[in-house]
Amino acid sequence: MPMDPSQWIDVVEDKFKYKLDHFVIPGHYSEDVESILIPHGLIMDRIAKLAQIITSEYDNERVVVCCVLKGGHQFFSDLVNYMKKALNKQGKTLPMTLDFVRVKSYENDKSSGQVHISMTDKELQELKGKNLLLVEDIIDTGKTMQKLLETLSKYELKSVKVASLLVKKTPLSCGYIPDYVGFAVPDLFVVGYCLDYNDIFRDLDHICAISDVGKSKYAV
């Protein structure tokens, strides 16, 4: 049986905030982030473990690993690379097909309440009978992912699982928890490791808390 995600989520407490001068960050972001929450090396080590856990729960059937763009791109890339080397239930490498979907729900640092999915009805119909693993960067309130899963439920997939690098500890959460989670983070707007604020900060390796200066500077 799959493990309860709450048993193995790494929790990043509010007090664990690394000073910016302890790590290398691009100079153009020196005023735009407050602190480093998860250094890049720790992110990679956690992803390697997640890849082992995820792959071990599948059999020899092909899995469609689908990246939720744009923020999930880096996590997706690194996770797939580790999954290529991991072993499934039968002790074999896992056959995978890669796909991509864009889901948009944010304006500045707030959820708009509307979810827009890039896949066409024809593309969704092609998923019928397949095993799908959605790879997401962060679950905030959980409402966006719930709506995406509601849409997918109409297309008779064999299985649908979700791997998210982050889950935010927010009172606004609807209670949704993905099948696989890397870290639980404080109720802050986080950027870096391809998580963005209006498409900025994707070139930042570490996961950081954005500053008020950064929010103001890059607001649209």
GIMO-V105978 format. One record per residue. N is the residue number from 1. RES is the residue in one small letter. D_CENTER is the distance of its C-alpha to the mean C-alpha in Angstrom with 1 decimal. Layout:
N/RES/D_CENTER  N/RES/D_CENTER
//
This chain:
1/m/23.0  2/p/19.3  3/m/18.7  4/d/18.0  5/p/14.5  6/s/16.4  7/q/18.4  8/w/16.0  9/i/13.3  10/d/14.1  11/v/15.1  12/v/15.4  13/e/18.6  14/d/19.9  15/k/22.6  16/f/20.5  17/k/20.4  18/y/21.6  19/k/24.1  20/l/23.4  21/d/26.5  22/h/25.3  23/f/22.9  24/v/23.1  25/i/21.4  26/p/22.7  27/g/25.8  28/h/25.0  29/y/22.4  30/s/24.9  31/e/25.4  32/d/22.1  33/v/20.1  34/e/21.5  35/s/20.1  36/i/17.7  37/l/15.6  38/i/14.0  39/p/15.9  40/h/14.7  41/g/16.7  42/l/15.2  43/i/11.7  44/m/13.2  45/d/15.2  46/r/12.6  47/i/10.7  48/a/14.3  49/k/14.9  50/l/11.9  51/a/13.2  52/q/16.6  53/i/15.8  54/i/14.1  55/t/16.9  56/s/19.6  57/e/19.1  58/y/19.9  59/d/23.4  60/n/24.8  61/e/23.6  62/r/21.4  63/v/17.8  64/v/16.1  65/v/12.7  66/c/11.3  67/c/8.8  68/v/7.8  69/l/9.6  70/k/10.1  71/g/7.2  72/g/5.1  73/h/8.6  74/q/9.0  75/f/6.5  76/f/7.9  77/s/11.2  78/d/11.5  79/l/10.3  80/v/12.8  81/n/15.4  82/y/15.4  83/m/15.5  84/k/18.5  85/k/20.4  86/a/19.6  87/l/22.0  88/n/21.8  89/k/24.1  90/q/27.1  91/g/26.5  92/k/25.7  93/t/23.0  94/l/20.7  95/p/21.5  96/m/18.5  97/t/18.4  98/l/15.7  99/d/15.0  100/f/13.2  101/v/12.9  102/r/12.8  103/v/12.2  104/k/13.7  105/s/14.5  106/y/14.9  107/e/18.2  108/n/18.4  109/d/16.7  110/k/17.5  111/s/16.2  112/s/18.9  113/g/19.0  114/q/19.1  115/v/16.5  116/h/17.4  117/i/16.3  118/s/17.4  119/m/18.5  120/t/22.2  121/d/24.0  122/k/25.3  123/e/22.0  124/l/20.8  125/q/24.1  126/e/23.7  127/l/20.9  128/k/23.7  129/g/24.3  130/k/21.2  131/n/18.5  132/l/15.0  133/l/11.7  134/l/8.9  135/v/5.7  136/e/3.0  137/d/1.9  138/i/4.3  139/i/7.0  140/d/10.2  141/t/13.3  142/g/11.8  143/k/14.4  144/t/12.5  145/m/10.8  146/q/14.3  147/k/16.0  148/l/14.1  149/l/15.0  150/e/18.5  151/t/18.9  152/l/18.0  153/s/20.4  154/k/23.2  155/y/23.0  156/e/23.9  157/l/21.2  158/k/22.0  159/s/18.8  160/v/15.3  161/k/12.5  162/v/8.8  163/a/6.5  164/s/3.6  165/l/4.0  166/l/5.8  167/v/8.2  168/k/11.0  169/k/14.5  170/t/16.2  171/p/19.5  172/l/18.2  173/s/15.9  174/c/17.1  175/g/16.6  176/y/13.9  177/i/12.0  178/p/9.8  179/d/11.7  180/y/9.7  181/v/8.1  182/g/8.4  183/f/9.8  184/a/11.3  185/v/12.2  186/p/15.3  187/d/15.8  188/l/15.6  189/f/14.1  190/v/12.1  191/v/12.0  192/g/11.9  193/y/10.2  194/c/9.7  195/l/8.7  196/d/12.0  197/y/14.9  198/n/16.8  199/d/15.7  200/i/16.9  201/f/15.5  202/r/13.5  203/d/16.3  204/l/15.7  205/d/14.7  206/h/14.2  207/i/12.0  208/c/14.8  209/a/16.2  210/i/17.7  211/s/21.5  212/d/23.7  213/v/25.2  214/g/21.9  215/k/21.3  216/s/24.9  217/k/25.1  218/y/22.2  219/a/22.6  220/v/23.7
//
